[in-house]
Amino acid sequence: MADNPIIEVQDLVKHCGKVEALRGISFQVNPGEVFGFIGNNGAGKSTTIRILLGILHATSGTASVFGKDAWEDPVAIHRRLAYVPGDVNLWANLTGGEVIDLFVSLRGGKTNTDELRKRREDLIKKFELDPTKRCRTYSKGNRQKVALIAAFASDVELYLLDEPTSGLDPIMGQVFEECVREKKQQGKTFLLSSHIMTEVRDLADRVAVIRKGLLVEAGAQTEAAIAEMEAEAKRYAESIS
């Protein structure tokens, strides 16, 4: 059904040795929305996303994507989503263009269709990437561009973005935001993990703030939720100064 959540997390717990990375979090992401998932480094954002991708197995609780169990049925889930981490590693001897085509094909896309070629070329132009260079020559920002171009060129339903603008300059950050808005207009769904408050404020329909494995705020995109995260970042900065 169209009204069913794209992502549903219930009482999710993850223990990493003696560390409680997640302590019983619950949230859902609805079709066609941008869901902001914010918190400081180590708060549990990436752990949650890795569970949704089927990379990590939850200690307890449930995590489903498209109504399927994230751990039991990851192959079917991955065909319908694009994932961009905050630190992209690429094949050193392939060109950026070859990696983009590889990622698209792994998601079931046909890289030789006119529509996909045009979408790919438009994105390469927008992100000002030279796709003929080998990946070993790319800076962190250019590696990030390759992953973003591959994601936005793919015809998928869900985008899992974990600090996706890491390494991008402010202009490219604006290009990223334009791409998210375009996809949202097409009815696509986003889980956007970030600690960049302006990015979340500009894009998210709803926000969840996670701190030390617990959700401390979840609901409509409100200034209160953003302010809570900004205050937490300030307290952390003061604690280490």
N, C-alpha and C positions, 0 to 999 in steps of 0.2 A: 504493500500500500504506500501511496505517496507520502502519507502523513507519518509513517514510521521513521524513527531517527536513523540517520546514516551511521552514527557512532553511539554506542550505549555502554557506559562503564558503571558498574555497580559494586560498591564496597571493595574496591581493588586494593590489595595488599601485596607488597613485594619486599622480601627480606634479602639483603645481599650480605651473607654472613651474619654478623651481629647488628648490622645497620638496617634500620627500617626505612627503605627508600620511599615507599608509599604506605600510608597508614589508613586505608579504608576510604578512598576517594570515590565519588559518584558524580557523573555528569552525562549529558547527552548533547549531540550535535545534530541539528535538524537539517533537512534538505534545503539547499540554496542559501545557507547562511555562512558568514565568516565568524568562526568562534575563536576568540582570543584566549590563549592559554599562557599566562604570564607568571613569571617568578624568577628569582635570582638563580645563578649557577648553583647546581646541587639541590635545587628545590624538589626535583622529581619530574620535570617536564619531559626530558629525553627518555627517562625510564618508562613513562606512560606511553610515549609514542612507539618505543621498541616493543612494548607488549602488544599494542594495536597492530604492529607489523608482523607479529608472530616470531620476533627475534628472541624475546625473553618470555619465560613462562611465569605467570603470576603465582605468588604463594597461595593466595585465595582471592575470592571475588570473581567477577566475570567481566570480559571485554569483548564486545561484538562489533563488527563492521559489516554493513549491508545485511544485518540480521544473521551473520555467520560468526561462529566462534573464532576469535583471532588466532588462537593457538592450533585449533583443529583443522582449519580450512584456509591457510594463508595463500595458497596458490590462486584460488578463485578470487580472493580479495585483492591480491596484487594486480590482477588484470584490470581492475577498475579504479586504481588509484595511482597517483604520482607522489613520490617522496623526495624531499630535498633536505638534507642535513645541513648543519652549520659549518661542517668541515668536510669538503668534498675531496675524495681521492679518485684520481682518474688513471687510466692506462697510459704510462709515460710515452710510449712510442706511437700511439694513435693520435690523429689530429682531433681537434675539437669537433669538427664536422662529423668525423667518423664515430666519435663517442655519442654525439647527439642522435645520429641515426640508429646506433646500437640500442640506446636507451628506449627510443620510440618503438623499435621492433620488439624489444622484450616485453613491452606493454601491449603487444598485439597490433600495433599500428603498421600500416603499409607505408614504407618510406618513399615509395616512388609515385604516389598519387599527386596530381596537380595541386589539390587543396592543401595537402600536408607540406609539399615543397614550398608553396607560397607562404604558408604560416611560418614555416621554419626560417625562410629568408627574411620575412618581415621582423621576426624576433631577433635574428642575428644583427640586423640593421639597428633595431631599437637599442639593443644592449651593447652595440659597438664592439662586437667580437670578431676577431680574425679567425675563421674556422679552419684555415689552412695550416696553422701552426700546430706543432706537436705539443701534447699536453705537458710534457716535462718543462716547456718554456713558459708556461702560464703562471701568473701570480695567483695568490689565493682568490682575489676578486674575480679573475678570469675563469678560474675553475668553478667558482660559484655561478658565473654566468652560463657556463656550459650546462650545469645541472638545471638551472631555471629555464633555459631555452628548451631543453629536452622535455621538461615537465609541462610547460605551457603549450608546446607543440603537440603534445599527446592529447588524444580525445578520451579523457577519463572523467569520472564523476566526482572524485574526491581528491583533494590535495592535502597531504600531510607535510607541513612546512615547519622545520625545527631550526629556528634562527636563520631563516633563508637569506637575509641580506648581510650576513656576516662577511666583512671584507669588501662590500660595495661602497662606492662613494655616494654622497647625497643625491646626485643627479640620477645615478642608476637605481637608487632607492625609490625615486619617484617613478621611474619606468616600471619597476616591480609593482608598485601600488596601482599603476594604470592597468597592468596585466591582470591583477587580481580583480579589479572592478569590472573589466571586460568579461572575465570568466564568470563572475557572479551574475552579471546580466544574462548570461547564457544558462543560468540555473545551477552552476557548479557549486560545490560545497568545500569549505576550507576549515582545517584546524591549524591555526597560526600560533605557533609557540615563539615567544619573543620576550626580550627584556627592554625593547625599545618602545617607550611609552607613546611617542607620537605615532609610530607605525600602527600600534594597536588602536589608539584613539581614532585614527583616520579610517581604519578599515573594518573594525570588528562590530558585529551586531550585538553579540553578547560576550561577556568576559568571565573567566574563572582565574582567580589568583591562587597559586599554590605556594606554600611555604613549609619547608621541612617535611614534605610528604603529605601535608594536609591542605585541603581547600579551605581558604579563609574567607573567600568571597566568590559568589557565583550568581549570575543572573544577567539582567539587561546591561547593556554597555552604558555604565554610569561613570560620572566623574569620581564618585566615591571609590569605585573599584580601582580606577587608575591611581587615584591619590593614595590609596592604601599601599600599592606597589611602590610608588615613588617614595613614600615615607619609609618603607622597609629598606629600599636601596640607600636612602640617606642614613638610616641607623647603622646599616652594615658598613658604609664608608667611614662613619665616625668611629666604629668599633675597631677598625684596623689602622686608623690614622695615628 
